[in-house]
């Protein structure tokens, strides 16, 4: 692991920090590679119940490293890394909480859309600005549309405009705006980490697997997942404790 990514454990929470502040945490191939690996490894670790992602420096993430994109060392690898990175939110069954500050533009906005819970600083800004450079947010469009709706994301992609945290909240991208985003995002991650990992993993997997399925197929997936949770020792212990607490 290089210095581009910092990791620290706090109980069942893995805190990952984008650490390329001199480049506003622009996503070059190495940072993408390390970030994807870190999150996928955390998802496979039964002791990690929540992932907290933040950025060092003045901005959360300025998007793709355009200097590298202009002359990529391995275009095929970068395409694969970007696909894995910008589908994390639709694949990972460990909750990803992000705390964003400063600018999260282009791929940075796409990265935030892959969070499951997003807390933004009061001064945070967002934007699908690719069109200003003659590009299009091809790979991040899906995640952004899942968060904000396809028609709104089409407008943002066509205009390339930058919008603030309050508008991002009104659009559904941001869940909460805070003046102390690092503390608030950590609180949320800790709260999630105290809850049933089994129920959360089964629930998130059910949501992911239901995409594109018919109503009946999605219902069958949900029933199967619920049965597995009902039959688990974790649920039975939680139910027993709940009954004992009741007056």
Secondary structure, 3 states (H helix, E strand, C coil): CCCCEEEEEECCEEEEEECCHHHCCCECHHHHHHHHHHHHHHHHCCCCCEEEEEECCCCCECCECHHHHHCCCCHHHHHHHHHHHCCHHHHCCCEEEEEECCEEECHHHHHHCCCCEEEEECCCEEECHHHHHCCCCCCCHHHHHHHHCHHHHHHHHHHCCEEEHHHHHHHCCCCEEECCHHHHHHHHHHHHHCCCHHHHHHHHHHHHHHCCCCHHHHHHHHHHHHHHHHCCHHHHHHHHHHHHHCC
